[in-house]
Amino acid sequence: MSPTASAGAACGTAQLRWKLTLFTHKPSKAPTALLSATNTSPAPCAFDGYPKVQAYAGKGPAVWSEPKAKAPVRLVLSHGRTVDFPLFYPASPSADGSCAIPVDDAPRIEVLPPHPASTDYGASLQITDPHGRHVTPVFCDTIHVGAPRPQ
């Protein structure tokens, strides 16, 4: 992986395999989940920005992502390489019991790469625990996407 996006076209959904892992036991201030993107295409692609994550329950409530910091992200993801983005969000109701998408709503989760093409509609994700078992997510507020961590 290169620190600059000097080569390769923008990464698109068709080139990426996404994975979303929920941390079941997390200390305060630690990420709630980890979003990983692996380049499955033979050619490198440029990751220029933060992925966009959206969780929604039917036509009802929705939660969107925003970068945790405003520092620019520019890197080239070579074939087979993975980049992780820590996700920070409350996964339990606040003291008054409010939560945008509680556990009984079983939300749909979608992700888009940064700067997607007009025909790139993103990918649906299942969230799993660290052992790969599917879990039902709870999203109570905005999803903050942390700085990328190349593997």
NUTI-886048 format. One record per residue (C-alpha): residue in one letter; x, y, z. Coordinates in steps of 0.02 Angstrom, whole numbers, padded with zeros to 5 digits, always signed. Layout:
N
AXYZ;...
END
This chain:
151
M+00000+00000+00000;S+00061+00172-00042;P+00027+00329+00060;T-00024+00427-00094;A-00155+00392-00225;S-00041+00426-00373;A-00088+00268-00468;G-00246+00170-00500;A-00426+00218-00530;A-00543+00251-00384;C-00592+00094-00289;G-00769+00039-00332;T-00887-00083-00249;A-00852-00216-00382;Q-00667-00216-00333;L-00692-00223-00146;R-00743-00357-00021;W-00815-00274+00134;K-00824-00347+00308;L-00905-00272+00464;T-00856-00339+00635;L-00941-00287+00798;F-00833-00284+00953;T-00933-00370+01089;H-00831-00313+01240;K-00755-00143+01215;P-00678-00021+01337;S-00737+00159+01341;K-00675+00265+01195;A-00633+00108+01093;P-00715+00077+00923;T-00885-00008+00922;A-00850-00100+00758;L-00721-00120+00621;L-00758-00096+00436;S-00632-00182+00321;A-00610-00165+00133;T-00502-00287+00033;N-00456-00255-00149;T-00506-00414-00243;S-00465-00348-00417;P-00297-00382-00500;A-00260-00196-00519;P-00225-00072-00379;C-00360+00056-00343;A-00356+00224-00257;F-00445+00247-00091;D-00467+00435-00081;G-00578+00477+00066;Y-00688+00386+00191;P-00817+00253+00152;K-00999+00299+00180;V-01101+00185+00293;Q-01289+00191+00311;A-01402+00086+00421;Y-01589+00094+00403;A-01746+00002+00454;G-01862-00010+00304;K-01931+00161+00261;G-01912+00213+00442;P-01764+00274+00542;A-01589+00286+00470;V-01413+00323+00533;W-01271+00387+00423;S-01084+00398+00442;E-00965+00545+00445;P-00776+00552+00465;K-00719+00563+00646;A-00577+00680+00594;K-00564+00793+00444;A-00389+00736+00395;P-00383+00684+00212;V-00364+00500+00168;R-00265+00454+00011;L-00192+00282-00019;V-00175+00150-00153;L-00243-00020-00111;S-00147-00157-00204;H-00224-00324-00251;G-00262-00428-00097;R-00225-00286+00025;T-00347-00233+00160;V-00380-00069+00248;D-00479-00058+00411;F-00585+00087+00469;P-00635+00090+00654;L-00817+00140+00680;F-00872+00235+00834;Y-01058+00244+00878;P-01171+00210+01026;A-01239+00033+01014;S-01353+00048+01164;P-01492+00171+01206;S-01452+00332+01297;A-01503+00361+01477;D-01676+00419+01420;G-01697+00258+01319;S-01689+00339+01147;C-01606+00247+01003;A-01620+00281+00817;I-01625+00097+00766;P-01655-00022+00912;V-01613-00208+00905;D-01790-00263+00861;D-01786-00163+00697;A-01649-00274+00616;P-01577-00137+00506;R-01505-00154+00332;I-01324-00094+00321;E-01250-00024+00161;V-01076+00040+00120;L-01011+00146-00023;P-00828+00176-00066;P-00766+00356-00068;H-00811+00446-00230;P-00916+00307-00307;A-00958+00307-00492;S-01136+00359-00535;T-01178+00175-00567;D-01101+00113-00403;Y-01240+00085-00277;G-01130+00008-00143;A-01144-00158-00054;S-01254-00231+00082;L-01163-00291+00237;Q-01199-00415+00374;I-01120-00375+00541;T-01032-00517+00631;D-00947-00541+00798;P-00758-00572+00804;H-00793-00759+00779;G-00889-00731+00616;R-01063-00762+00689;H-01201-00647+00625;V-01266-00524+00755;T-01411-00402+00751;P-01340-00226+00757;V-01405-00079+00857;F-01368+00098+00794;C-01419+00234+00914;D-01335+00385+00834;T-01214+00443+00698;I-01077+00321+00646;H-00907+00407+00657;V-00776+00332+00540;G-00600+00336+00609;A-00434+00351+00516;P-00388+00204+00404;R-00272+00069+00467;P-00184-00026+00327;Q-00155-00210+00363;
END
